């Protein structure tokens, strides 16, 4: 098997070392993270390389223009969309979720991602 980075870091701007500074979780000191910046990169990486051992999610993957005017619908896909896609992928391929973290500074987004993944893991 080819050596690939088995840690996947989803964040539009930050790097793992920056996340370490506010989470103090040693996992973010590792140098073998593969960084993806948006939903498409996240999906394509998993389709090309398979499920990594660990994924860390950010929720907000764009700075502005999040909500469509006059609705609560997101234009840009979020880390939550990535987590939903991952759950569907695991169901379709009858595989377990990898270990996951959520390093988002958006408390509601973080809670939503963790709730979704933890509930799926219980199944």
ABEGO torsion letter per residue (X at the ends): XBBBBABBBBBAABBAAAAAAAAGBAAAABAABBBBABAAAAAAAAAAAEBBABBBBBABABABGABBBGBABBABBBAAAAAAAAAAAAAAAGBBBBBBBBABABAAAAAAAAAAAAAAAAX
